[in-house]
Amino acid sequence: MTLQQVADLRAEGAELDAFLGTISEDQWSRETPFKGRTIDWVVQHLHDADRWTVHSVTDPDGFRAWRDARMRGDALETPEVLHGRALHARWRSYFGQLCDALEAADPDLRAPWFGPDMGVRMMATARQMETWAHGQDIYDLLHVQRQPADRIRNICHIGVRTFGWTFANRKLPVPEPAPYVRLDAPSGAVWEWNAPSEEEYVSGSAVEFAHVVTQGRNVADCDLTVVGPVANSWMPIAQCFAGPPEQPPAPGHRAW
């Protein structure tokens, strides 16, 4: 049986694939608003992480050995460098392999990663999150408005789940309680996490919340209501992805 998270990942990839197909060859070298990284860099980054994920779910022990060597600095990669449409075709082909590998994996597997190990459902959601977030880098560069879908709920979920990680990753005490989160879905549905509270909560657009937790937008530029000291300490630094602490873009940098 296909996991819903894998089906949502496939749909996210199909949408990005179609969008990349509209980009002219000369645009791939343009810098996105994500740290000045080009479209080429963004798609190569997605492709690399997709390859690593396949390695993780198909050979967890081998991935751990490779990851540890890489983090020591003695695991060097020399991947073929591709650009533009050739890179797009390579990413598309391997993205299909990624979804197939996640679908075939034992749903109870704890797959290793660069942060905590993840279940297959969460790994699929993490790949959807990165595909959506870095896709947004390209949409923002070209000033194209994307059509949101309710599969963004997975990204909001991982954003809520990483509340504690956001603080622990910065070596900060994790405040309590975790804020109540109430979001409006693109379809008009209402999604809720954590215990209802009038003192500590985040509410508003699910899409805007996803922008904040993926650090594609500064919370100051988003249509969210943030109430309470815990919620207000969380949202400006929210980080739902693995790796060292990162900072969101400055207010106004990606608002349009």
Backbone bond lengths (Angstrom), bond angles and torsions (degrees), N, CA, C in turn:
res aa  C-N    CA-C-N  psi(-1)  N-CA   C-N-CA  omega(-1)  CA-C   N-CA-C  phi
1 M - - - 1.464 - - 1.529 109.00 -
2 T 1.303 115.73 132.61 1.462 120.74 -179.47 1.527 110.15 -72.22
3 L 1.321 116.74 129.06 1.458 120.93 174.57 1.529 109.25 -69.23
4 Q 1.325 116.63 140.63 1.458 120.14 179.66 1.522 110.89 -59.37
5 Q 1.333 116.57 -37.12 1.459 119.93 -178.57 1.528 111.57 -63.87
6 V 1.349 116.75 -35.41 1.465 119.84 178.17 1.524 109.84 -72.12
7 A 1.327 116.97 -39.84 1.465 119.87 176.38 1.527 110.71 -61.13
8 D 1.328 116.94 -40.21 1.464 120.62 178.09 1.525 111.47 -66.77
9 L 1.334 116.44 -37.35 1.460 120.18 176.52 1.525 110.41 -62.83
10 R 1.332 117.21 -44.55 1.469 120.25 178.02 1.528 110.67 -58.54
11 A 1.324 116.28 -43.42 1.465 119.82 -179.49 1.530 111.10 -64.87
12 E 1.345 116.56 -38.59 1.465 120.14 178.37 1.523 110.38 -63.29
13 G 1.339 115.67 -43.18 1.457 119.73 179.03 1.520 112.27 -66.08
14 A 1.326 117.03 -37.91 1.464 120.13 179.54 1.520 110.95 -63.88
15 E 1.339 116.00 -38.92 1.463 119.18 178.61 1.529 111.07 -65.75
16 L 1.332 116.71 -44.94 1.459 119.48 179.09 1.527 110.97 -65.20
17 D 1.328 116.57 -39.83 1.464 121.10 178.27 1.531 110.69 -56.69
18 A 1.333 116.31 -46.56 1.460 120.32 179.91 1.527 111.26 -63.39
19 F 1.310 116.71 -39.99 1.463 120.21 179.80 1.528 111.28 -67.26
20 L 1.332 117.09 -43.76 1.458 119.75 178.41 1.523 111.44 -60.23
21 G 1.322 115.93 -30.10 1.458 119.48 178.95 1.515 113.72 -66.94
22 T 1.337 117.96 -14.66 1.469 121.31 179.21 1.523 112.15 -91.96
23 I 1.332 117.14 -4.85 1.461 121.02 -174.04 1.528 110.19 -89.90
24 S 1.316 116.47 129.43 1.465 120.32 179.96 1.525 110.55 -73.26
25 E 1.309 115.87 156.73 1.457 121.55 -175.84 1.531 112.02 -56.93
26 D 1.320 117.11 -38.53 1.466 119.61 -177.14 1.524 113.26 -73.61
27 Q 1.333 117.87 -15.19 1.468 120.26 -179.38 1.527 112.66 -81.05
28 W 1.322 117.62 -17.31 1.462 120.00 -175.41 1.527 113.20 -65.72
29 S 1.302 117.45 -20.05 1.462 120.46 178.88 1.528 112.39 -92.87
30 R 1.323 118.12 2.77 1.460 120.77 178.91 1.527 110.23 -76.08
31 E 1.332 116.24 148.05 1.459 121.86 -178.36 1.518 110.91 -84.58
32 T 1.320 115.93 128.62 1.462 121.18 175.43 1.528 109.17 -81.32
33 P 1.336 117.89 169.73 1.467 119.73 176.65 1.520 113.14 -73.60
34 F 1.335 118.18 -3.15 1.461 121.24 176.87 1.526 109.27 -84.31
35 K 1.326 116.14 91.75 1.466 123.05 175.65 1.526 113.05 54.13
36 G 1.329 116.38 26.44 1.458 120.12 178.98 1.514 113.97 71.71
37 R 1.326 117.74 13.43 1.466 121.16 -179.67 1.527 109.63 -74.16
38 T 1.320 116.79 139.83 1.465 120.86 -179.24 1.525 111.05 -76.60
39 I 1.334 115.69 166.94 1.466 119.63 174.33 1.518 109.25 -59.57
40 D 1.324 118.26 -41.79 1.467 121.57 175.60 1.529 110.67 -53.01
41 W 1.325 116.62 -48.41 1.467 119.99 -177.80 1.524 110.59 -62.85
42 V 1.337 117.33 -44.58 1.461 121.70 -177.68 1.529 110.80 -59.81
43 V 1.322 117.62 -48.00 1.467 120.62 -177.97 1.528 110.56 -69.13
44 Q 1.328 117.76 -37.01 1.463 119.73 175.75 1.530 110.67 -63.76
45 H 1.315 116.55 -39.35 1.464 121.34 177.81 1.528 110.53 -61.27
46 L 1.325 116.88 -45.63 1.469 120.40 177.25 1.521 110.62 -61.71
47 H 1.302 116.50 -43.09 1.469 120.90 -179.53 1.524 111.25 -62.25
48 D 1.329 116.92 -43.57 1.470 119.95 179.41 1.525 110.78 -60.80
49 A 1.337 116.84 -46.81 1.460 119.93 -178.77 1.526 111.46 -66.21
50 D 1.325 117.56 -34.04 1.464 120.20 175.38 1.533 110.40 -62.53
51 R 1.328 116.87 -43.17 1.473 120.72 178.56 1.523 110.63 -62.21
52 W 1.314 116.04 -43.49 1.471 119.70 -178.99 1.529 110.44 -64.26
53 T 1.331 116.42 -36.98 1.462 119.46 179.70 1.519 111.24 -65.66
54 V 1.319 117.45 -42.35 1.465 120.24 176.75 1.526 109.73 -58.89
55 H 1.324 117.52 -44.07 1.458 122.10 177.34 1.528 110.37 -59.72
56 S 1.329 117.23 -42.59 1.449 121.46 -177.62 1.527 112.01 -63.30
57 V 1.325 117.36 -46.15 1.468 119.33 -174.10 1.523 112.84 -82.17
58 T 1.342 117.69 -21.41 1.467 119.53 179.76 1.521 112.82 -96.46
59 D 1.335 117.90 -22.04 1.471 121.82 -178.71 1.526 108.84 -148.71
60 P 1.345 117.66 71.21 1.470 120.36 -174.57 1.521 113.78 -55.65
61 D 1.328 118.34 -43.67 1.466 120.43 -179.02 1.524 111.19 -66.46
62 G 1.318 116.37 -40.73 1.462 119.76 177.29 1.517 111.51 -63.86
63 F 1.334 116.27 -38.93 1.457 119.43 178.25 1.524 110.42 -63.88
64 R 1.339 117.37 -43.89 1.469 119.96 179.94 1.525 110.87 -58.55
65 A 1.326 116.80 -43.70 1.462 120.46 -179.93 1.531 110.25 -63.85
66 W 1.338 116.83 -43.35 1.470 121.03 179.48 1.524 110.63 -65.48
67 R 1.349 115.87 -44.37 1.471 119.87 -179.68 1.524 111.45 -60.70
68 D 1.329 116.75 -45.57 1.457 120.00 -177.47 1.526 110.87 -65.49
69 A 1.332 116.12 -39.25 1.468 119.47 177.01 1.523 110.70 -65.53
70 R 1.310 116.17 -40.77 1.469 120.64 179.57 1.526 110.73 -62.83
71 M 1.330 116.21 -41.62 1.455 119.54 -179.04 1.528 111.84 -70.52
72 R 1.345 116.67 -23.46 1.472 119.50 173.16 1.520 111.90 -79.54
73 G 1.335 115.96 -13.13 1.457 120.17 178.70 1.507 114.61 91.57
74 D 1.338 118.08 10.53 1.468 118.75 -178.20 1.528 112.34 -116.06
75 A 1.344 116.43 19.70 1.461 120.14 173.88 1.522 107.25 -116.58
76 L 1.303 116.39 93.68 1.453 120.93 -175.12 1.525 110.26 -94.81
77 E 1.332 115.50 137.38 1.454 120.89 177.73 1.523 108.82 -113.80
78 T 1.300 116.07 142.56 1.458 120.76 174.85 1.522 108.38 -129.49
79 P 1.343 116.45 66.42 1.463 119.13 -179.04 1.521 111.33 -68.06
80 E 1.312 114.67 154.61 1.457 120.04 176.22 1.528 109.12 -63.42
81 V 1.314 116.51 133.45 1.459 121.14 -179.37 1.524 108.98 -90.84
82 L 1.319 116.11 119.92 1.457 121.99 178.91 1.523 109.11 -121.62
83 H 1.308 116.16 160.84 1.455 121.60 -179.25 1.522 109.81 -138.57
84 G 1.330 114.80 157.16 1.452 121.08 170.09 1.512 114.85 53.89
85 R 1.322 115.70 -132.92 1.462 120.39 -174.42 1.521 112.66 -63.01
86 A 1.321 117.57 -33.13 1.472 119.62 177.95 1.524 110.54 -64.99
87 L 1.322 116.51 -41.64 1.463 120.83 176.56 1.528 110.55 -65.75
88 H 1.319 116.54 -40.78 1.464 120.92 177.32 1.534 110.27 -57.65
89 A 1.316 116.57 -46.63 1.470 120.48 -179.40 1.523 111.15 -63.48
90 R 1.338 117.43 -40.28 1.457 121.10 178.77 1.533 110.49 -65.61
91 W 1.318 116.57 -45.76 1.465 119.79 178.44 1.519 110.58 -59.45
92 R 1.351 117.38 -46.56 1.462 121.30 -178.06 1.525 111.38 -59.07
93 S 1.320 116.49 -45.15 1.465 120.46 -178.16 1.521 111.20 -62.47
94 Y 1.330 116.51 -44.60 1.457 118.92 -176.42 1.518 111.41 -76.55
95 F 1.308 117.12 -26.91 1.463 119.64 177.48 1.529 109.97 -62.04
96 G 1.326 116.34 -39.33 1.457 119.46 175.93 1.517 111.73 -62.00
97 Q 1.339 116.98 -39.81 1.462 120.58 177.19 1.533 110.96 -64.54
98 L 1.320 116.41 -37.99 1.459 120.87 177.39 1.530 110.67 -58.92
99 C 1.318 116.84 -50.18 1.465 120.29 -178.89 1.523 110.94 -63.31
100 D 1.337 117.42 -39.58 1.463 120.50 178.14 1.526 110.83 -63.22
101 A 1.336 116.51 -41.28 1.473 120.28 -178.88 1.530 110.65 -66.01
102 L 1.322 117.29 -41.10 1.461 120.42 178.59 1.531 110.79 -66.43
103 E 1.314 116.32 -38.22 1.459 120.58 179.58 1.525 111.58 -66.56
104 A 1.334 116.14 -35.30 1.464 120.57 -177.86 1.524 113.00 -83.07
105 A 1.321 118.08 -14.98 1.460 121.41 -175.51 1.530 111.35 -70.14
106 D 1.324 115.13 153.84 1.456 121.57 173.81 1.539 108.04 -62.82
107 P 1.330 118.81 121.82 1.472 119.87 -178.41 1.523 113.55 -58.77
108 D 1.342 117.16 -20.20 1.473 120.50 179.92 1.527 113.04 -91.44
109 L 1.333 117.44 0.48 1.460 121.15 -179.74 1.526 110.97 -62.82
110 R 1.341 116.16 138.81 1.460 121.96 169.27 1.525 106.46 -103.20
111 A 1.309 116.29 104.01 1.462 121.49 -173.72 1.526 110.23 -88.48
112 P 1.337 117.71 133.82 1.464 120.03 179.60 1.521 111.80 -72.78
113 W 1.321 115.02 152.77 1.465 120.55 176.69 1.518 107.91 -148.99
114 F 1.322 118.42 -167.22 1.454 122.29 -178.51 1.521 112.12 -82.02
115 G 1.328 116.37 -17.36 1.453 122.59 169.48 1.515 108.12 -109.70
116 P 1.324 117.69 -144.19 1.462 120.14 177.47 1.529 111.79 -63.34
117 D 1.353 116.29 152.52 1.461 120.42 173.14 1.523 108.94 -58.95
118 M 1.335 115.69 153.70 1.463 120.60 -177.95 1.519 110.53 -132.14
119 G 1.327 115.85 147.26 1.444 120.71 169.97 1.524 110.06 -69.71
120 V 1.318 116.45 165.51 1.464 120.98 -177.11 1.532 110.89 -61.73
121 R 1.322 116.96 -41.09 1.469 119.49 179.07 1.530 110.83 -61.03
122 M 1.325 116.21 -44.66 1.457 119.22 -179.43 1.528 111.25 -69.97
123 M 1.337 117.27 -33.87 1.457 119.61 177.08 1.531 110.33 -64.06
124 A 1.335 116.86 -42.35 1.467 120.21 176.72 1.522 110.57 -62.14
125 T 1.324 116.24 -41.18 1.459 120.45 178.58 1.526 111.13 -65.27
126 A 1.333 116.75 -39.41 1.465 120.14 178.12 1.531 111.25 -62.21
127 R 1.339 116.84 -39.76 1.464 119.66 178.41 1.534 110.11 -69.53
128 Q 1.341 116.74 -38.16 1.464 118.80 175.94 1.527 110.13 -62.54
129 M 1.335 116.30 -42.19 1.459 120.78 -179.48 1.526 110.82 -58.42
130 E 1.329 116.58 -47.93 1.471 119.09 -179.04 1.522 111.54 -67.93
131 T 1.327 116.74 -39.24 1.462 120.18 179.23 1.524 110.36 -62.16
132 W 1.329 116.00 -43.78 1.466 120.50 179.16 1.529 110.81 -67.60
133 A 1.333 117.01 -47.34 1.466 120.66 -174.46 1.521 111.63 -66.17
134 H 1.324 117.10 -45.78 1.467 118.52 -179.80 1.529 111.22 -74.71
135 G 1.331 116.53 -28.10 1.457 117.76 170.79 1.520 110.39 -60.08
136 Q 1.343 115.99 -37.99 1.465 119.76 179.02 1.522 111.38 -62.05
137 D 1.331 117.50 -33.05 1.464 119.91 176.68 1.526 110.61 -55.59
138 I 1.333 115.63 -39.84 1.465 120.35 -177.31 1.523 110.72 -77.21
139 Y 1.338 116.13 -40.82 1.465 118.75 175.30 1.531 110.61 -58.16
140 D 1.339 116.37 -42.83 1.464 120.05 -179.21 1.525 111.07 -64.43
141 L 1.317 116.70 -42.26 1.473 120.04 179.34 1.521 110.95 -57.35
142 L 1.317 116.56 -45.08 1.464 121.15 -174.13 1.529 112.29 -92.34
143 H 1.345 116.53 2.44 1.467 122.31 179.02 1.526 111.31 53.60
144 V 1.318 114.49 48.50 1.461 121.83 176.11 1.526 108.27 -107.71
145 Q 1.321 117.24 129.50 1.459 122.04 178.90 1.526 108.65 -84.00
146 R 1.329 117.42 123.02 1.460 120.30 179.25 1.525 109.73 -89.97
147 Q 1.331 115.18 156.44 1.460 121.20 178.76 1.524 109.15 -92.91
148 P 1.346 119.01 113.50 1.465 119.92 -177.11 1.521 111.86 -72.06
149 A 1.320 116.05 154.53 1.462 122.77 178.90 1.523 108.90 -134.27
150 D 1.316 116.78 159.57 1.459 120.52 -176.19 1.524 113.79 -69.63
151 R 1.320 118.04 -10.19 1.476 118.02 175.02 1.531 111.16 -65.66
152 I 1.328 117.00 -10.01 1.464 119.91 175.93 1.527 111.05 -64.79
153 R 1.332 117.28 -13.07 1.460 120.43 177.28 1.529 110.97 -56.69
154 N 1.337 117.50 -36.47 1.466 120.32 179.19 1.526 111.09 -60.38
155 I 1.328 116.64 -38.83 1.462 120.72 -178.98 1.525 110.13 -71.02
156 C 1.317 116.00 -40.00 1.470 119.03 175.18 1.521 110.47 -62.20
157 H 1.339 116.79 -39.36 1.462 120.84 -179.49 1.527 110.99 -62.09
158 I 1.335 116.96 -46.48 1.461 119.07 179.85 1.529 110.00 -67.34
159 G 1.342 116.43 -29.66 1.458 119.48 175.76 1.520 112.04 -64.26
160 V 1.338 116.51 -41.91 1.461 120.56 177.27 1.519 111.24 -69.24
161 R 1.340 116.30 -41.88 1.464 121.36 -177.30 1.528 112.37 -63.07
162 T 1.324 117.32 -26.07 1.465 120.59 -176.99 1.524 112.67 -96.43
163 F 1.319 116.83 17.97 1.472 120.51 175.66 1.536 110.31 -53.16
164 G 1.328 117.68 -54.21 1.463 120.69 -178.75 1.509 112.48 -64.41
165 W 1.349 115.93 -39.15 1.476 121.27 179.87 1.518 111.33 -58.94
166 T 1.327 116.64 -38.95 1.463 120.55 -178.93 1.532 110.87 -54.49
167 F 1.323 116.36 -43.82 1.466 120.26 -178.79 1.525 111.89 -79.81
168 A 1.336 116.82 -45.54 1.466 120.09 -179.14 1.518 111.23 -60.65
169 N 1.316 117.29 -36.37 1.463 121.62 179.79 1.522 111.54 -64.83
170 R 1.318 116.53 -24.25 1.467 121.94 177.82 1.533 112.15 -98.64
171 K 1.346 114.38 8.45 1.465 120.87 -178.66 1.527 111.15 59.03
172 L 1.316 115.07 38.42 1.458 122.52 176.77 1.525 108.67 -109.82
173 P 1.331 118.46 148.15 1.465 119.36 174.68 1.523 110.14 -62.76
174 V 1.319 116.01 142.44 1.460 120.55 179.64 1.520 108.39 -81.98
175 P 1.317 118.42 115.88 1.471 120.22 -176.97 1.526 111.33 -74.12
176 E 1.281 115.22 161.22 1.465 121.70 177.47 1.530 109.33 -130.85
177 P 1.346 115.63 151.97 1.458 128.00 -3.55 1.527 110.75 -84.96
178 A 1.334 116.09 163.34 1.462 119.41 171.77 1.524 108.48 -62.93
179 P 1.311 118.80 130.08 1.466 120.22 -174.84 1.529 113.00 -63.43
180 Y 1.302 114.09 149.78 1.467 122.35 169.75 1.528 107.22 -68.89
181 V 1.332 116.31 134.71 1.463 121.20 179.73 1.520 108.26 -122.33
182 R 1.313 116.16 122.82 1.470 122.47 -179.43 1.527 107.96 -130.38
183 L 1.348 115.60 114.04 1.459 120.01 -171.33 1.526 111.70 -124.25
184 D 1.314 114.85 147.18 1.465 122.21 176.81 1.518 109.23 -93.67
185 A 1.334 116.14 118.90 1.455 122.10 -178.86 1.525 110.98 -75.08
186 P 1.336 117.72 159.26 1.470 119.29 175.46 1.522 113.27 -55.52
187 S 1.344 117.52 -32.14 1.457 121.71 -179.60 1.522 113.16 -77.35
188 G 1.343 117.16 -11.80 1.449 121.55 -175.43 1.519 113.83 101.94
189 A 1.343 116.84 -8.46 1.461 120.69 175.95 1.524 109.68 -66.24
190 V 1.325 115.65 162.17 1.468 121.59 176.89 1.520 108.24 -114.08
191 W 1.318 115.90 129.03 1.467 122.23 179.41 1.526 108.60 -113.01
192 E 1.342 115.91 138.79 1.459 120.46 -176.84 1.527 111.44 -134.00
193 W 1.314 115.42 144.10 1.456 123.16 174.68 1.533 109.17 -135.80
194 N 1.310 115.93 149.09 1.468 124.40 176.39 1.537 111.31 66.88
195 A 1.321 114.32 171.23 1.461 120.44 -174.37 1.533 110.71 -69.79
196 P 1.331 116.87 134.96 1.470 119.26 178.08 1.530 111.76 -55.34
197 S 1.316 115.56 140.81 1.463 120.71 -178.72 1.518 108.92 -153.61
198 E 1.308 115.56 143.13 1.465 120.67 173.54 1.523 111.84 -98.48
199 E 1.350 115.77 -6.20 1.472 120.59 -178.47 1.529 112.73 -100.72
200 E 1.337 116.14 -29.75 1.466 120.71 -177.79 1.527 108.37 -135.39
201 Y 1.335 116.36 106.08 1.467 117.02 179.35 1.523 111.74 -160.29
202 V 1.334 113.41 159.86 1.457 122.86 171.97 1.524 105.95 -127.22
203 S 1.319 117.45 130.41 1.458 120.37 179.53 1.517 109.71 -141.84
204 G 1.348 114.35 158.99 1.451 119.57 178.38 1.511 111.88 135.59
205 S 1.305 115.80 -151.13 1.462 122.90 -175.58 1.524 111.93 -71.55
206 A 1.338 116.44 130.47 1.463 120.77 175.96 1.526 110.97 -62.59
207 V 1.312 116.68 -37.43 1.475 119.97 179.56 1.528 110.12 -64.35
208 E 1.327 116.96 -42.84 1.466 119.91 179.39 1.530 110.95 -65.72
209 F 1.326 116.83 -39.33 1.464 120.42 176.50 1.523 110.37 -60.85
210 A 1.330 116.69 -42.98 1.468 120.42 178.66 1.524 110.98 -62.56
211 H 1.329 116.91 -38.96 1.470 119.74 176.30 1.530 110.99 -59.34
212 V 1.329 116.86 -41.16 1.462 120.52 -176.10 1.530 111.20 -70.34
213 V 1.338 117.59 -48.18 1.468 119.25 -174.76 1.523 112.09 -71.38
214 T 1.338 118.25 -21.33 1.466 120.56 173.94 1.527 111.85 -91.75
215 Q 1.323 116.56 0.75 1.467 124.46 -179.90 1.529 112.79 60.51
216 G 1.325 115.09 35.68 1.455 119.99 172.16 1.522 112.43 -88.54
217 R 1.325 115.77 -16.34 1.454 121.63 178.42 1.527 108.79 -141.44
218 N 1.316 116.52 150.71 1.454 121.27 168.16 1.515 108.38 -78.31
219 V 1.315 117.39 139.34 1.466 120.23 -177.70 1.528 110.94 -58.17
220 A 1.322 117.89 -26.82 1.465 120.65 179.22 1.522 111.93 -64.54
221 D 1.324 117.27 -20.73 1.459 121.71 -178.41 1.525 112.76 -97.59
222 C 1.326 117.09 4.42 1.461 120.51 -172.91 1.522 112.33 -113.03
223 D 1.323 113.92 153.65 1.463 121.12 -178.63 1.527 109.52 -88.10
224 L 1.329 115.64 72.47 1.458 122.84 178.70 1.523 109.22 -128.64
225 T 1.318 115.70 146.05 1.460 121.38 171.75 1.519 107.34 -101.08
226 V 1.319 116.79 121.46 1.469 122.66 -177.16 1.523 107.59 -120.83
227 V 1.329 116.51 117.57 1.465 121.68 -174.28 1.524 109.64 -126.58
228 G 1.330 116.18 133.38 1.454 121.81 175.49 1.512 112.64 103.83
229 P 1.354 117.52 150.52 1.467 120.62 -177.93 1.524 113.37 -63.73
230 V 1.335 118.55 -35.80 1.466 119.88 179.75 1.524 110.20 -68.71
231 A 1.319 116.22 -48.67 1.466 119.84 179.38 1.519 111.27 -60.07
232 N 1.333 116.32 -39.07 1.462 119.79 -178.89 1.517 113.15 -75.43
233 S 1.330 117.80 -19.52 1.459 119.52 173.52 1.520 111.06 -84.28
234 W 1.330 117.00 -24.29 1.465 122.51 -178.10 1.527 112.99 -80.83
235 M 1.316 117.06 -52.77 1.455 120.37 -169.61 1.534 114.66 -59.77
236 P 1.329 120.18 -38.12 1.468 118.37 -179.57 1.532 113.99 -67.90
237 I 1.354 117.37 -17.75 1.468 119.53 -178.57 1.524 112.31 -123.44
238 A 1.331 118.31 7.88 1.466 121.81 -176.33 1.530 110.30 -51.08
239 Q 1.327 115.35 135.52 1.473 121.02 -177.35 1.525 108.20 -147.54
240 C 1.319 116.43 111.74 1.463 119.68 -176.01 1.521 112.46 -101.02
241 F 1.313 118.71 9.77 1.462 121.85 -178.64 1.522 109.86 -117.25
242 A 1.333 115.50 155.28 1.459 121.27 -179.03 1.524 110.77 -72.77
243 G 1.324 115.25 166.29 1.451 120.70 178.47 1.511 111.40 111.87
244 P 1.316 117.26 178.02 1.469 120.75 -179.02 1.519 111.04 -65.50
245 P 1.333 116.66 162.85 1.469 119.44 179.96 1.525 111.89 -57.31
246 E 1.315 114.95 134.96 1.463 122.37 176.09 1.515 108.87 -121.52
247 Q 1.309 115.95 162.41 1.456 121.34 179.50 1.527 109.55 -114.36
248 P 1.327 117.56 144.25 1.462 119.98 177.19 1.518 110.56 -69.44
249 P 1.326 117.15 166.79 1.471 119.05 175.86 1.523 110.50 -63.72
250 A 1.300 115.67 155.60 1.459 120.59 178.43 1.528 110.20 -63.55
251 P 1.328 118.04 152.41 1.469 120.11 177.56 1.537 110.89 -52.65
252 G 1.317 114.97 134.03 1.459 120.75 178.49 1.509 115.00 87.41
253 H 1.347 118.44 -15.49 1.460 120.40 -174.73 1.517 112.15 -67.40
254 R 1.343 117.42 -36.68 1.453 119.53 -178.99 1.526 111.50 -125.51
255 A 1.282 117.29 29.18 1.464 121.94 178.23 1.528 108.83 -95.09
256 W 1.324 115.85 123.42 1.481 118.76 175.86 1.516 109.57 -158.67
